Amino acid sequence: LLKEDSYATLEEASKYFGCSLGETTIEEGYVNRMNALKFTYSRTCRNNPEIYVQQYKFFNSDQIVEIILSYRLSESDRWEKDFSSIIDTFILTN
């Protein structure tokens, strides 16, 4: 249910802001032994450059925390390596 609601919210927001979305992937998994949903997609809004987005949702018994990492695809040589490891520094405590 959380996956479907999150995807619907993402599509609604993109329409509201006049953005087009690329292919969206949703993965269930773990980051630092924490349950997580990971959404990966690209977006283009109006005449701006294409943006690559990694959106994470972490949850425990009483919280949902969302982290969004994004960068211009034209700058992927600068950011891709950092962004692939930065999420591993996050820890959600009760």
Z-matrix of the N, CA and C atoms (Angstrom, degrees):
N
C 1 1.452
C 2 1.533 1 111.02
N 3 1.334 2 116.45 1 -41.90
C 4 1.469 3 119.83 2 178.97
C 5 1.521 4 111.01 3 -62.05
N 6 1.332 5 116.92 4 -38.08
C 7 1.471 6 120.47 5 178.02
C 8 1.517 7 111.19 6 -60.79
N 9 1.345 8 115.84 7 -50.26
C 10 1.459 9 120.41 8 -176.58
C 11 1.527 10 111.39 9 -64.71
N 12 1.344 11 117.15 10 -42.47
C 13 1.463 12 120.61 11 178.55
C 14 1.528 13 111.37 12 -63.40
N 15 1.323 14 116.06 13 -41.48
C 16 1.464 15 120.26 14 -179.34
C 17 1.521 16 110.97 15 -65.42
N 18 1.316 17 116.63 16 -42.16
C 19 1.460 18 120.56 17 179.34
C 20 1.529 19 110.50 18 -64.53
N 21 1.331 20 116.87 19 -42.77
C 22 1.466 21 120.61 20 179.24
C 23 1.528 22 110.80 21 -62.88
N 24 1.322 23 117.07 22 -41.21
C 25 1.465 24 121.37 23 178.08
C 26 1.522 25 111.05 24 -63.13
N 27 1.317 26 116.51 25 -40.93
C 28 1.461 27 121.70 26 178.37
C 29 1.523 28 110.55 27 -61.38
N 30 1.313 29 117.20 28 -44.62
C 31 1.469 30 120.57 29 179.08
C 32 1.527 31 111.78 30 -66.37
N 33 1.322 32 116.99 31 -40.99
C 34 1.467 33 120.20 32 177.54
C 35 1.522 34 111.32 33 -61.36
N 36 1.327 35 116.50 34 -45.16
C 37 1.466 36 120.80 35 -179.67
C 38 1.522 37 111.05 36 -63.31
N 39 1.321 38 117.24 37 -40.28
C 40 1.466 39 119.39 38 -179.33
C 41 1.529 40 110.86 39 -64.11
N 42 1.325 41 117.01 40 -39.41
C 43 1.469 42 119.88 41 177.98
C 44 1.533 43 110.54 42 -66.97
N 45 1.318 44 116.13 43 -42.90
C 46 1.468 45 120.92 44 -179.16
C 47 1.527 46 111.42 45 -59.70
N 48 1.339 47 116.88 46 -42.70
C 49 1.457 48 121.32 47 -177.26
C 50 1.533 49 113.00 48 -90.05
N 51 1.319 50 117.69 49 3.57
C 52 1.457 51 121.13 50 177.97
C 53 1.513 52 113.69 51 70.63
N 54 1.324 53 116.71 52 37.22
C 55 1.466 54 121.97 53 -178.55
C 56 1.525 55 110.42 54 -106.39
N 57 1.316 56 115.43 55 153.70
C 58 1.460 57 119.87 56 169.77
C 59 1.527 58 107.33 57 -110.76
N 60 1.323 59 115.33 58 140.74
C 61 1.461 60 121.31 59 -178.50
C 62 1.513 61 110.66 60 -104.63
N 63 1.327 62 115.14 61 141.89
C 64 1.448 63 120.18 62 170.88
C 65 1.518 64 108.50 63 -82.40
N 66 1.303 65 116.66 64 -169.64
C 67 1.461 66 120.84 65 179.13
C 68 1.523 67 110.05 66 -58.98
N 69 1.320 68 115.78 67 132.79
C 70 1.460 69 121.76 68 179.48
C 71 1.517 70 109.47 69 -107.38
N 72 1.328 71 116.23 70 128.38
C 73 1.463 72 120.05 71 173.78
C 74 1.526 73 108.17 72 -113.24
N 75 1.320 74 115.02 73 143.26
C 76 1.458 75 121.67 74 178.32
C 77 1.521 76 107.27 75 -125.61
N 78 1.328 77 115.32 76 123.73
C 79 1.461 78 120.66 77 -179.40
C 80 1.527 79 109.73 78 -122.90
N 81 1.317 80 116.00 79 139.42
C 82 1.457 81 121.36 80 170.69
C 83 1.516 82 107.11 81 -96.89
N 84 1.326 83 116.73 82 139.56
C 85 1.454 84 118.23 83 179.88
C 86 1.505 85 111.64 84 -175.33
N 87 1.308 86 114.24 85 -158.16
C 88 1.462 87 121.76 86 -178.82
C 89 1.524 88 109.73 87 -130.41
N 90 1.315 89 115.63 88 142.43
C 91 1.458 90 123.18 89 170.75
C 92 1.524 91 105.13 90 -128.96
N 93 1.318 92 116.87 91 120.95
C 94 1.473 93 120.80 92 -176.25
C 95 1.531 94 111.95 93 51.46
N 96 1.307 95 115.95 94 43.30
C 97 1.467 96 123.80 95 179.30
C 98 1.527 97 113.60 96 63.52
N 99 1.343 98 117.61 97 20.92
C 100 1.459 99 122.30 98 176.59
C 101 1.523 100 109.09 99 -109.29
N 102 1.335 101 116.79 100 139.29
C 103 1.457 102 120.56 101 174.02
C 104 1.516 103 109.34 102 -60.33
N 105 1.320 104 115.83 103 137.85
C 106 1.466 105 119.16 104 -179.69
C 107 1.522 106 110.87 105 -150.70
N 108 1.314 107 115.46 106 148.31
C 109 1.458 108 122.98 107 165.47
C 110 1.518 109 106.19 108 -107.68
N 111 1.315 110 116.68 109 134.78
C 112 1.458 111 121.09 110 179.16
C 113 1.528 112 108.52 111 -120.83
N 114 1.322 113 115.13 112 122.61
C 115 1.460 114 122.37 113 176.65
C 116 1.523 115 107.33 114 -107.23
N 117 1.293 116 117.05 115 130.21
C 118 1.457 117 121.59 116 178.30
C 119 1.525 118 107.83 117 -126.01
N 120 1.324 119 116.39 118 130.40
C 121 1.463 120 120.51 119 179.49
C 122 1.525 121 109.41 120 -163.07
N 123 1.312 122 115.38 121 168.62
C 124 1.461 123 120.53 122 170.57
C 125 1.525 124 107.02 123 -117.27
N 126 1.318 125 115.48 124 154.48
C 127 1.462 126 119.61 125 179.18
C 128 1.527 127 109.19 126 -141.27
N 129 1.303 128 114.89 127 150.34
C 130 1.454 129 122.21 128 173.94
C 131 1.516 130 107.02 129 -131.06
N 132 1.318 131 116.73 130 124.25
C 133 1.461 132 122.00 131 -178.77
C 134 1.525 133 109.37 132 -117.17
N 135 1.297 134 114.07 133 120.48
C 136 1.462 135 121.79 134 179.88
C 137 1.524 136 110.47 135 52.74
N 138 1.317 137 118.98 136 -126.72
C 139 1.472 138 121.37 137 -177.62
C 140 1.523 139 112.53 138 -101.10
N 141 1.321 140 117.48 139 21.01
C 142 1.456 141 121.99 140 -178.08
C 143 1.526 142 110.88 141 -87.11
N 144 1.334 143 117.11 142 161.09
C 145 1.468 144 120.12 143 179.55
C 146 1.533 145 111.88 144 -64.17
N 147 1.311 146 115.96 145 158.91
C 148 1.466 147 121.56 146 178.00
C 149 1.526 148 109.43 147 -69.02
N 150 1.323 149 115.42 148 137.28
C 151 1.459 150 123.21 149 -176.32
C 152 1.527 151 109.34 150 -116.05
N 153 1.331 152 116.36 151 135.17
C 154 1.463 153 122.28 152 173.94
C 155 1.522 154 107.64 153 -96.46
N 156 1.328 155 117.15 154 132.96
C 157 1.462 156 121.53 155 -174.28
C 158 1.524 157 110.58 156 -128.46
N 159 1.333 158 114.91 157 135.21
C 160 1.463 159 122.82 158 168.22
C 161 1.521 160 105.77 159 -120.15
N 162 1.312 161 116.06 160 119.28
C 163 1.456 162 121.48 161 -178.45
C 164 1.525 163 107.52 162 -118.14
N 165 1.320 164 116.41 163 125.65
C 166 1.460 165 121.87 164 -178.61
C 167 1.521 166 109.45 165 -114.77
N 168 1.332 167 115.82 166 140.42
C 169 1.460 168 121.42 167 171.46
C 170 1.519 169 106.98 168 -123.01
N 171 1.323 170 114.56 169 120.23
C 172 1.458 171 121.94 170 177.70
C 173 1.519 172 107.70 171 -107.22
N 174 1.299 173 116.15 172 145.84
C 175 1.455 174 118.69 173 179.79
C 176 1.516 175 110.67 174 -148.04
N 177 1.328 176 113.21 175 147.52
C 178 1.455 177 120.37 176 172.30
C 179 1.526 178 106.74 177 -132.62
N 180 1.304 179 118.37 178 -156.91
C 181 1.468 180 120.16 179 -173.48
C 182 1.530 181 114.11 180 -65.16
N 183 1.323 182 118.84 181 -24.87
C 184 1.462 183 119.34 182 -176.88
C 185 1.529 184 115.66 183 -139.55
N 186 1.330 185 118.35 184 12.14
C 187 1.462 186 120.57 185 -178.14
C 188 1.529 187 111.40 186 -141.26
N 189 1.315 188 114.59 187 151.22
C 190 1.465 189 121.60 188 166.10
C 191 1.524 190 105.36 189 -127.96
N 192 1.322 191 116.07 190 125.17
C 193 1.456 192 121.73 191 179.60
C 194 1.521 193 107.85 192 -118.61
N 195 1.331 194 116.15 193 133.12
C 196 1.454 195 121.46 194 -178.39
C 197 1.525 196 109.40 195 -114.87
N 198 1.323 197 115.52 196 133.09
C 199 1.463 198 122.01 197 175.74
C 200 1.524 199 107.35 198 -125.36
N 201 1.317 200 116.17 199 130.13
C 202 1.462 201 121.11 200 179.22
C 203 1.522 202 108.55 201 -120.22
N 204 1.322 203 115.67 202 122.52
C 205 1.464 204 122.69 203 176.40
C 206 1.527 205 107.09 204 -114.02
N 207 1.325 206 117.10 205 132.31
C 208 1.470 207 118.75 206 -179.67
C 209 1.520 208 110.82 207 -150.32
N 210 1.318 209 114.37 208 153.10
C 211 1.463 210 121.03 209 175.60
C 212 1.524 211 109.35 210 -155.62
N 213 1.330 212 114.90 211 159.45
C 214 1.470 213 119.63 212 176.93
C 215 1.524 214 109.48 213 -67.62
N 216 1.316 215 116.43 214 134.91
C 217 1.465 216 119.68 215 178.64
C 218 1.517 217 111.44 216 -58.98
N 219 1.315 218 116.97 217 -30.84
C 220 1.472 219 119.93 218 179.18
C 221 1.531 220 112.17 219 -67.63
N 222 1.345 221 116.90 220 -14.29
C 223 1.461 222 121.77 221 178.64
C 224 1.527 223 112.25 222 -110.55
N 225 1.312 224 117.33 223 20.15
C 226 1.470 225 119.81 224 -176.61
C 227 1.522 226 112.51 225 -62.61
N 228 1.336 227 117.44 226 -31.14
C 229 1.472 228 118.89 227 177.56
C 230 1.523 229 111.61 228 -63.30
N 231 1.323 230 116.53 229 -24.75
C 232 1.466 231 121.28 230 -179.79
C 233 1.527 232 112.69 231 -87.43
N 234 1.362 233 117.98 232 -34.76
C 235 1.455 234 121.44 233 -168.92
C 236 1.525 235 115.99 234 -111.26
N 237 1.308 236 118.24 235 -24.85
C 238 1.468 237 120.76 236 -170.78
C 239 1.529 238 113.03 237 -55.53
N 240 1.305 239 117.71 238 -45.97
C 241 1.471 240 121.10 239 -177.91
C 242 1.532 241 110.79 240 -64.92
N 243 1.323 242 117.51 241 -44.87
C 244 1.466 243 121.08 242 179.19
C 245 1.528 244 111.27 243 -62.17
N 246 1.325 245 116.11 244 -44.54
C 247 1.458 246 119.48 245 -176.49
C 248 1.522 247 112.30 246 -69.24
N 249 1.318 248 117.27 247 -26.18
C 250 1.464 249 119.18 248 179.15
C 251 1.523 250 111.77 249 -72.08
N 252 1.335 251 117.63 250 -20.55
C 253 1.466 252 119.66 251 -179.50
C 254 1.526 253 113.78 252 -110.69
N 255 1.325 254 118.90 253 -18.87
C 256 1.468 255 120.71 254 -175.35
C 257 1.520 256 112.15 255 -63.59
N 258 1.316 257 118.29 256 -34.28
C 259 1.458 258 120.27 257 -177.51
C 260 1.532 259 111.23 258 -64.26
N 261 1.323 260 117.22 259 -25.53
C 262 1.459 261 120.52 260 179.65
C 263 1.520 262 112.83 261 -71.47
N 264 1.319 263 118.40 262 -6.02
C 265 1.464 264 121.45 263 177.55
C 266 1.519 265 111.65 264 -89.28
N 267 1.324 266 117.36 265 -8.14
C 268 1.471 267 121.50 266 -176.29
C 269 1.529 268 110.67 267 -86.11
N 270 1.333 269 115.90 268 134.70
C 271 1.465 270 121.67 269 175.09
C 272 1.517 271 108.54 270 -135.07
N 273 1.316 272 116.16 271 127.05
C 274 1.467 273 122.71 272 177.56
C 275 1.524 274 107.54 273 -100.17
N 276 1.323 275 116.25 274 121.84
C 277 1.455 276 120.16 275 178.53
C 278 1.513 277 110.01 276 -110.14
N 279 1.301 278 116.15 277 157.29
C 280 1.486 279 120.69 278 178.88
C 281 1.503 280 110.95 279 -80.83
